[in-house]
Amino acid sequence: MRGKLPRFQVQLIIGIAIFVLLCLIDTPFPSTAPLQSGPTLVFLGVLAGALRRWPMPDSAVLLICIFLVLHTIGARYIYSYVPYDVWLASVGLPELNDIFSWERNHYDRLVHFGFGVLMVHPLSQVLVRYWSVSPGRALYVAVEFIVATSALYEIFEWLLTLTLAPEQADAYNGQQGDMWDAQKDMALAAVGAVLAALFEYFRFRRKT
């Protein structure tokens, strides 16, 4: 039975959709950015339909939307060129690349870590509410799902490199010449998921 979405969740989904469209305006990479932003709009439509059929708490939907914001910012600049140092310098803060002596743009690392941190709660909520899984086991399955999903995404990127021209593949994947890019991305997602699961576990224990 389909219900009505809470007002807050409707506002979130509409707000993210508008944000995605705004980020496509005057994007520095008009030939590539839509390939990464387009699926987000499709996902928002699927999410709205799924939430009507399987309601979720506002906290879970909010975390999903925060991840979509991070991804949308990355998509606008095809991840490799997100100008976070420029943004920091504009408000008088030191540049991260200078502080840590980074030689690449690390925004993609943030998003992979964020995927792990932000998706544990929504996934565990689905398992507890609709699969009758205990909270502890739901957190374990959520972590495993995130690790598996991260690995599948890296395989997808690898397959993409086999079909696109090298310069197009690198622009989409954002490897920036790092041969261990896939492994680092998966590791960050896993670490983020484990940290989020531990936080959720101790929060649940405190309530009980």
matplotlib code that plots the C-alpha trace (Angstrom):
import matplotlib.pyplot as plt

x = [0.0, 1.4, 1.4, 2.1, 5.7, 6.3, 6.7, 10.3, 11.2, 9.4, 11.3, 14.6, 14.1, 12.8, 15.7, 18.3, 16.8, 17.0, 20.6, 21.5, 20.1, 21.7, 25.1, 24.7, 24.5, 27.8, 29.6, 33.3, 32.9, 29.7, 30.4, 31.1, 29.3, 25.8, 26.9, 27.5, 24.6, 21.9, 21.7, 21.2, 17.9, 16.7, 17.7, 15.7, 12.6, 13.1, 13.7, 10.5, 8.5, 10.2, 9.7, 5.9, 5.9, 8.4, 8.5, 11.8, 12.7, 13.7, 17.2, 17.8, 16.5, 18.6, 21.8, 21.1, 20.5, 23.7, 25.6, 23.8, 24.9, 28.6, 28.3, 26.6, 29.4, 31.9, 30.0, 30.0, 33.8, 34.1, 35.7, 39.3, 38.9, 36.7, 38.3, 38.2, 41.5, 40.1, 37.1, 39.2, 41.5, 38.5, 37.5, 41.1, 41.8, 44.9, 44.8, 44.6, 47.0, 49.7, 49.1, 49.3, 51.6, 49.0, 49.8, 46.3, 42.7, 41.3, 37.6, 36.8, 38.3, 36.0, 32.9, 33.9, 34.5, 31.2, 29.4, 30.5, 29.6, 26.3, 24.7, 25.0, 22.1, 19.6, 20.6, 20.3, 16.9, 15.7, 16.9, 15.4, 12.0, 11.3, 13.5, 13.1, 16.8, 18.2, 19.9, 23.3, 23.1, 21.6, 24.7, 27.0, 25.1, 25.1, 28.8, 29.2, 26.8, 28.8, 32.1, 30.6, 28.9, 32.2, 34.0, 31.3, 31.6, 35.3, 34.8, 32.3, 34.9, 37.5, 35.1, 34.5, 38.2, 38.0, 35.2, 36.2, 39.2, 41.9, 41.5, 37.7, 38.0, 40.4, 38.2, 35.2, 37.0, 39.1, 42.1, 44.5, 47.4, 47.1, 47.4, 46.0, 43.0, 40.4, 41.9, 42.1, 38.5, 37.2, 39.3, 37.9, 34.3, 34.9, 36.5, 33.7, 31.1, 32.8, 33.0, 29.3, 28.3, 30.2, 28.5, 25.1, 25.8, 26.9, 24.0, 21.6, 23.2, 22.9, 19.2, 18.7]
y = [0.0, 3.4, 6.2, 9.9, 11.1, 13.3, 17.0, 17.0, 14.2, 15.7, 19.0, 17.1, 15.2, 18.3, 20.3, 17.8, 17.6, 21.4, 21.3, 18.7, 20.8, 24.0, 22.2, 21.3, 25.0, 26.3, 23.2, 23.3, 19.8, 19.8, 16.6, 14.5, 16.0, 15.0, 11.4, 11.5, 13.7, 12.2, 8.9, 11.0, 12.4, 8.9, 7.7, 10.5, 9.4, 5.8, 6.9, 8.8, 5.9, 3.4, 5.7, 5.7, 2.0, 1.4, 4.4, 5.3, 7.7, 11.3, 10.6, 7.9, 10.0, 13.0, 10.9, 9.6, 13.2, 14.4, 11.8, 12.9, 16.4, 15.3, 13.3, 16.1, 18.5, 16.0, 15.3, 19.0, 19.0, 15.4, 14.8, 15.3, 19.1, 20.0, 23.3, 22.8, 24.6, 27.6, 27.6, 27.4, 30.1, 32.4, 32.4, 32.8, 29.1, 27.2, 24.9, 21.2, 20.2, 22.4, 21.3, 17.5, 17.8, 16.2, 15.9, 15.0, 16.1, 14.0, 15.0, 11.5, 10.0, 12.1, 10.8, 7.2, 7.6, 9.5, 6.6, 4.3, 6.7, 7.9, 4.7, 2.4, 3.9, 3.8, 0.3, -1.0, 0.6, -1.2, -4.5, -4.0, -2.7, -4.9, -8.0, -8.5, -8.5, -7.8, -4.3, -5.8, -8.2, -5.4, -3.2, -6.1, -6.8, -3.0, -2.9, -6.0, -4.5, -1.2, -3.1, -5.3, -2.3, -0.4, -3.3, -3.7, 0.0, -0.3, -3.2, -1.1, 1.7, -0.9, -2.2, 1.4, 1.9, -1.0, 0.7, 4.4, 6.2, 6.4, 10.2, 9.8, 6.9, 8.7, 11.8, 9.7, 7.5, 10.2, 7.9, 10.8, 8.5, 6.5, 2.8, 2.0, 4.3, 1.5, -0.2, 3.1, 4.0, 0.6, 0.8, 4.3, 3.2, 0.2, 2.3, 4.8, 2.0, 0.3, 3.6, 4.4, 0.9, 1.2, 4.6, 3.1, 0.0, 2.0, 4.4, 1.4, -0.1, 3.2, 3.2, -0.3]
z = [0.0, -1.0, 1.5, 1.4, 1.9, 5.0, 4.1, 5.2, 2.9, -0.1, 0.5, 0.7, -2.5, -4.4, -3.0, -4.1, -7.6, -8.0, -6.7, -9.3, -12.1, -10.8, -10.7, -14.4, -15.3, -16.7, -15.6, -16.6, -18.1, -20.1, -22.0, -18.9, -15.9, -17.1, -17.3, -13.5, -12.5, -14.7, -12.7, -9.5, -10.9, -11.8, -8.4, -6.7, -8.6, -7.6, -4.0, -3.8, -5.1, -2.8, 0.3, -0.5, -0.5, 2.3, 4.6, 6.3, 9.1, 8.3, 9.6, 7.0, 4.1, 5.3, 5.2, 1.7, 0.6, 2.2, 0.2, -3.0, -2.3, -2.0, -5.2, -7.1, -6.2, -7.4, -10.6, -11.5, -11.5, -12.6, -9.1, -10.2, -10.3, -7.3, -6.2, -2.5, -2.0, -3.8, -1.6, 1.5, 0.4, -0.4, 3.3, 4.5, 5.4, 4.5, 1.5, 2.3, -0.5, 1.0, 4.5, 3.7, 0.6, -1.6, -5.3, -6.4, -5.8, -2.9, -3.1, -4.5, -1.4, 0.8, -1.2, -0.9, 2.8, 3.0, 1.3, 4.0, 6.8, 5.5, 4.1, 7.1, 8.9, 6.0, 5.0, 8.6, 8.9, 5.8, 7.2, 10.7, 9.4, 6.4, 6.8, 10.6, 11.1, 14.5, 14.9, 15.5, 12.5, 10.3, 11.0, 10.0, 6.8, 6.0, 6.3, 4.1, 1.5, 1.4, 0.9, -1.8, -3.6, -3.5, -5.1, -7.8, -8.6, -9.0, -11.4, -13.3, -13.6, -14.8, -17.5, -18.5, -19.2, -21.7, -23.7, -23.6, -25.0, -22.3, -21.7, -21.4, -19.0, -16.8, -16.8, -15.7, -13.2, -11.6, -11.0, -11.5, -12.3, -9.0, -9.7, -6.3, -6.7, -6.6, -3.5, -1.6, -2.5, -1.3, 1.9, 2.7, 2.2, 4.4, 7.2, 7.0, 7.2, 10.2, 12.1, 11.4, 12.4, 15.7, 16.4, 15.7, 17.8, 20.9, 20.4, 20.3, 23.4, 25.3, 24.6, 25.8]

ax = plt.figure().add_subplot(projection="3d")
ax.plot(x, y, z, "-o")
ax.set_aspect("equal")
plt.show()
